[in-house]
Amino acid sequence: MVATAKKFESIRTSKAKDATALLRADHKEVNDLFDEYESVRSSAKKKELVSKICLALTVHAQIEEEIFYPAVKLALKDKELIPEAAVEHATLKSLIAQIEGVEPDGELFDAKVKVLSEYVKHHVKEEQNEIFPKAKESSKLDLIELGAQLLERKEELMAGQA
């Protein structure tokens, strides 16, 4: 039984990405959705894109808050970057709540999506330029195992939305 568990673990981690690579892929996916939103005029398509953006951001924030941030905070003994990122997540959640499930009704809706996009880009820049490099430098973090945990939790959350 233990051998089977170890075999499964090695299969799971061999397919997993480094945690920062997984999170970067999420960042790119959301950025692409925001870019697509900018070029769309149809209210139905805007609503569809906003739904995808909100789901992707909500799941992404949850896996970071549950798994990535606590591991990085502990490994780095961080008292600044992770708390700031958590506060930024709270602001993102507030913006998401203002647009999620709402009909795209013109300028104010578009403005909220634009502010969300700019805020996400700011947050992503800080994560990728400050948190991720420090996480990669830490010998206390197994980023492949952390990536496997993030992927597993992301899949659970996405399945719950289906």
Secondary structure, DSSP 8 states (H G I E B T S, - for coil): -HHHHHHHHHHHHHH---HHHHHHHHHHHHHHHHHHHHH---HHHHHHHHHHHHHHHHHHHHHIIIIIHHHHHHHHT-SSHHHHHHHHHHHHHHHHHHHTT----SHHHHHHHHHHHHHHHHHHHHIIIIIHHHHHH-TT--HHHHHHHHHHHHHHHHHHH-
